[in-house]
Structures are given as structure tokens and as C-alpha cells.
Amino acid sequence: MLKRYPSIQSMQAFLHAARAGSFSSAARQLSLTHSAISQQIRTLEDFVGQPLFVRESARVVLTDAGALFAKQLTDGFEQIDRALSFVKERAVKQSITLDVDPELAQSWLVARLPALLGGLSATSLTLLSAPRHDRSAFERVDLALRYGYGEWDGLENALICGDRLTVVGSPALLKARGFVAPLKPEQVLELPLLGYTKRSWIPWLDAAGLPAVEPEAIAIFDNAAGLIAAASAGAGVGLARGLLAADARRDGRLVELTHIEIPTHYNLYAVWPHEKAARVAPLVEAIRELVAQTVRLDLAP
């Protein structure tokens, strides 16, 4: 329920009368009649429920309540003036809350934030990384970058990137084991293997023509960014998405060990509520272009 307040005009009339000690002076300053000032003061006194002035000779003097009200009201008007000055003729950036898959944030997005923000000069971002199973996060954000199958009922989505899985490992690990890439599929299995809880080795083994029996892993990760970091450190070799491992390969921390790759079906999507479509469209396009640049560089000879 909206609160009812006295009019701005009545409060301004009160302050002018309080400073001048005269309704007539306040009327002249505000280009009003004496009776108009008197009426506005009466309206204000009716609202607060007690007199704000008493008459002494030719002047009006504030009551205790009037003095207290004048001080508080002056502070209030000064705060309003500051608020108006703060936003007047100032370009206020649009703020967008972006929820990013934790693996994508760690392995890819952070390194591209300068480019992303530079291309969105009129937009500020608030970045979140909600758990994947937390569907309620879509109610708190403008846009989400999530891995999935493109099935988000009641929300709009767009495929940002199809991807591929390849086996990657560090040059230092290969050198220590006496291998030179590319390797034969059988040689990969001679190296320490890193596992991912939602991505077993069986599809890759099947694509390589090897028995589809899950090999033993020396470490299993529930986060692809952690697996990529461990592989870059030489802990073992693992299956990694092209997008997430692109920077590590370009920097020479990882190399692809074979030419065998698996297309992914669980891919990166932008997801947003219907009513946010126009608001997030420039950001979606900027992200799509950064992903495309990454893929082009990754596939370049």
C-alpha cells in the first residue's frame, strides 16, 4: 500500500517560512500569495497533527516540533538534491546478471572478460556460478551459460557451441615417458589416465576400435577445469572439450595425443527468460563471437 505524503510545495513553503520567519517573505520568494502559504502550512500542520509555528509580534517562530521537522526536512531535501545530481545527465550503465557454468568460467571466460567487457561499454556484468542442478537460478539472472541438451522448458535458449572431445596431455609427461605425439590409441592406455565422473573413456575406446572396457584412472574429477589443470601439470592424460582446453593447447601446456575425436551432444547453450530477450541479445552475440574466435584459433594449423 502506498504511503501518503504531504506535497513538495507545502514542505517547501514551510522551509521558506521557517528560514524567513515570515509567511509574507516566503510568499514573495515562491511567487505565491500570503494566503496560499498559510493554507499550505495549515495542510502540513494537519498532516503532522500539531502546530509548527507560533506568532510572536510581526514574526512567526518555529515550535519545538517545527524546529525538529525543519532540520530533518532540510536534510531530506539535501539528500534528494544529491540523488538528482548523481543521476542527472549521467549515462547509467545497464546491469546484466550472468550465470556461468563453473567449468566454463574457470577454463575459458575469465581470460576473455577484458574483451567481453570492452565490447559492452554500456553494460556492467554481475557474474554468478550457480550449481548446475539449481534451476531456480534462472529466476535470479538475466542470462545463463549452461551445458545441456537444449531442453529448458519455459525459457529461451540458443546453441553457442558444438564441441569435440580429444585426449590431451602435457608435453612434459610425454617426454618423461618417452612418447612423441601423435600416439597410437594403445599407447594412450600406457599413460596415467584421468577420469571425469560424467564422461567415461568408453566412447573414446569405441571410436578408437579398442575394447570398450573402462580403464582404471589414477584420479577422477567432477569438474572439467580441474581435469584440464591436472593434465597441464603432468598428472596424467584425459578427455577434454575443445573449447575448455583451447587456451592450454595454444599456450603449449597441453597437446592432443591422437587424431581420434568424439563429437559432443551435451553442449554449451545460452539460456534466458522470454522477457529478457532484447536485454541480453547483445551479450549473447558477443559471447558467440568470442567462442567462434576461440574455435577458429584452436582449429588453425
PyMOL commands that set and color helices and strands:
alter all, ss='L'
color gray80, all
select helices_A, chain A and resi 8-20+23-30+34-48+64-87+102-118+135-139+171-177+185-188+202-208+224-232+242-250+274-299
alter helices_A, ss='H'
color red, helices_A
select strands_A, chain A and resi 53-56+59-62+94-100+123-128+143-148+156-161+164-169+194-196+219-221+238-241+255-263+267-272
alter strands_A, ss='S'
color yellow, strands_A
deselect
rebuild
show_as cartoon
